Structures are given as C-alpha cells and as structure tokens.
Amino acid sequence: MAKIKACVVGLGNRGYDIIRGVLLKNDDIEIISVCDVYEDRIARAAEKIKEAGSEPRGFTDYKEALAVKGLNAVFIFSDWSSHTEIAVYAMKQGIPVASEVGCEYSVENCLRLVKTQEETGTPYMFVENCCWGKEELLATSMARKKLFGTVVHCSGAYAHDLRHEIAYGHINRHYRFDNYLNRCCDNYPTHELGPIAKLLDINRGNRILTVSSFASKGAGLEEYISTRGDATEEMKSARFAQGDIITTVLTCAHGETVLLRLDTTLPRSYSRDFTVRGTKGMYMQDTNTVFLDGDEEFYEPVKYYEKALNNAVQFENDYLPDIWKIITPEARRAGHGGMDWFAYKGFTDALINKTEMPIDVYDAAVWQAVSVLSEISVKQGGAPQAMPDFTNGKWFKRARRDVCSL
C-alpha cells in the first residue's frame, strides 16, 4: 500500500485534535474525505487539512463520505452510539476501520461488529490509546517478566472531572449529556480496562466471565449546575440517571478479579489508577510506585509514599519498552504525551504491513460490552451478568498479542 487514503468521520474536539496532531503528521496518510453532521466542523477540518496540502471533500452523510473513490481507511470519532453502525457499513464496503473508543448499548451490536468483521475479513482496530500508556506498558513488561509473581488482581479507573463537559453538552454539541441523563452504568470503561485486559491476556488465553456493577447516588451534576449562573432551564431541570461513582467487578476464567471505577461527576484530579497485584509484588500508577516482596513496610501510608514516590523510574532502564525510550518530541506533542501517536501508528503500520491489528474486533466487543452488562447489573442490584464469548471458543487457542514489543 503506497499511501493510506483516509476518510475521517466525526470532527468534534477528538476528531479534530487527532487530525491536527496525528494524522496530518503521518506521512503514510492522506485525508481525502471528511464527514460530520455539522457544517462548521466540516469547514474547520477541511481548512486544517488544506493547510497541509490536501483538498478533502466534505459530507454530512457518512455513506457518501465513504463512497469517495480510492478510500482504503476510515477513522471514526463520532457519537458513541454511531461507532458500530459506521464501522459495520465501512467493513461491508471493504474499507479498513480505526474506531475511537466509546461504549456500546446492546450485546447485539457487539455481536454484529464481530460477525461483520469475521464475514468480510476487513481490518478493524479499536484505538484505545491507554494501551500504549507509559506506566501501563512498564507495568505490563514487568508482569511479563514475572516481577510481580502470579498476577491475581488488577484495578483501574476513569477518574476525570467532566462536570462542565457533561452539563453543557447540548450547548457544546457533546453526547455525554444524554448518556448521563438516561443511563446508569460504566459508560466509559476502556481506558482502564484495555491495558488490564492486555496484561491478563483477555481473548488470548483468558476471558472475562462475569460483570457486576454498583452505583452510588448521583448528586454531583445537579449540584454543579445549581451553582452555574449561565445554566439553561434544560440544565436546571435535568434529573440525571447516572450515579456519581460506578464500581464494577469482573471475574476471569483463570481466577483473576478486576475492579473498575467510573468517577466523572465529582471534584477531583485526573487518574486512571492502574494497579497490578501479584504474589511477589505490585504496581500503583497514581504514585508510580513498585512494591516487591521484602521491601520495607510502613504502617502509615504517607510515610511509605514519601519514601517510595515515583520509584518505578528505577525499573525503566530494564523494563520500559523501547518505543518510550526513543519517543520523539513530535510524538509527545501529538496528544496525551505520546499515546495518541503510538495508537494510530499501530493501526497504520498493521494496515500497511498486512499484519494483525494490535487491538482487534474481539477486544472491542468485550471491552464495550462491559458498559451494556454494567447497566443491566446496576438495575439488578449488582447481580453478576455473564459475558458472552465473542470469540466462539477461540479465546484459549489465540496467541498473546501485546501492542508493542516488551
């Protein structure tokens, strides 16, 4: 493949930022088609692409955008609820798909995604950038080399104060408002689950068996809106279904447990809280600390953190993957410290070299199905929900696939 002729669907903040910071900086990509339901977003994206030397055609209908002659890839950044619809249509046209992360709304949609990819053979990647996170890859590399012994438990969170983005969603044309208004679930699990699933070999020798979710009451958004002098009547009258904290427990075929937390409507600083626990040690992302069997124990946590804070850097020379050791300033500037560059480069490299996608359709189905099963579980008081085997029995035969060389 000489050059990837790409369509970009969804030109809001995420789509536009990836165009500007990643796609236009990748010499293997030429954007020839863009699509959004809003004309002003089309104009903004087209202008940015023209500055880089291309003349993309703009559309408000994704089917028309995908009909442009010569396309051989589509990047999807649209509303969560449209990701599968667009991906399925593209794969049926033989157009390889790179889908931005999100959540799903039905198990049937997850099955449809898998079935379409299997039937068409069209390449598909779920672009979870956190799978390329520096700390996540460092810990995964250490786990692969058994520094933590047998891993028995992992935990993580999407902990990010999104009150303004959600509350002003209809003004800013963002879909989170309607999701929080109508659903109560872990609606964004993949930032923490993706790296954990990779570490635990989910869909590749291991699988998630059950999902159990619990919701706190939801007070954060409504109290936040009540303090805003510019709040609209719609915002003031909104009664959100979403709980402030969603806690989800996953069980795995090999006996591991996984604890996830969605925490987006209360005041806090950002965290993914990626944690790995094993028989010989542990890793904690929030403090970037490694504790190994035999290390000094403290009974006052603050004293331990004062001593051990950021001690994981001592392990980077031996365990940090090379991609992070040789990262360029341009890659760092591309977004999220470099994760965005690595993630989308993973897609283009696999497409050009005709190799397996680092995050495939089975990963997309399982990780997004957590949202669906979480919603059902919350309604049933936390009752465990069985995770379908989207691989249809292939999970224990499939070889491990890390996103980069460890």
Helices and strands as residue ranges (DSSP letters): E 4-9, H 13-21, G 23-25, E 29-35, H 39-51, E 57-59, H 62-65, E 73-76, G 80-82, H 83-92, E 97-100, H 107-120, E 124-127, G 129-132, H 134-144, E 151-159, H 163-167, H 169-172, H 176-182, H 190-199, E 208-215, H 220-226, H 233-237, E 245-252, E 257-263, E 275-278, E 281-284, E 289-292, H 301-308, G 311-315, H 316-319, H 322-325, H 329-333, G 336-338, H 339-353, H 361-379, E 385-386
